[in-house]
Amino acid sequence: MVSLVFLFVFHAVCQPLARLGAEVNGIDASAELIKVAEWHANMDDTIKSRVKYQICAVEDLYNSNKTASESVPLYDGVVASEIIEHVSDTELFVNACCSLVKVIFCIS
């Protein structure tokens, strides 16, 4: 099974991939957006067990990953959709994203 993390919760992307069988972790710093995404996912029995949402930033995942297991990658893919323009430290953001994937093969 493919495990993905989505930065900036956008249920129009997270949930269709869950319907295709992916295990999806959607993250966002906005509790309100997470609440709406969870509500929407819970309406669909086929995906509600495959989609997890959490209120945090990618840097939080990066730091907890580094502390817990010496930077062992957690995900098959990281999707950062429509977020880079909102990031204050792009170098840290990209490094955090790259640290969460098993194999880095494409960044666009």
WOBEL-V513789 format. One record per backbone hydrogen bond with DSSP energy under -1.0 kcal/mol. CO is the residue of the C=O (numbers start at 1). NH is the residue of the N-H. If there is no record, write none. Layout:
BEGIN
co = {CO,CO}
nh = {NH,NH}
END
This chain:
BEGIN
co = {2,3,3,4,5,6,10,10,11,13,14,15,17,18,23,24,25,26,27,28,30,31,32,33,34,35,36,37,38,41,44,44,47,47,50,52,54,57,58,59,60,61,62,63,64,65,66,75,77,79,83,84,89,90,91,92,93,94,95,97,98,100}
nh = {23,76,77,25,79,27,13,14,15,17,18,19,22,21,4,52,6,54,8,56,34,35,36,37,38,39,40,41,42,44,47,48,50,51,24,26,28,61,62,63,64,65,66,67,68,69,70,102,5,7,86,87,93,94,95,96,97,98,99,100,101,75}
END
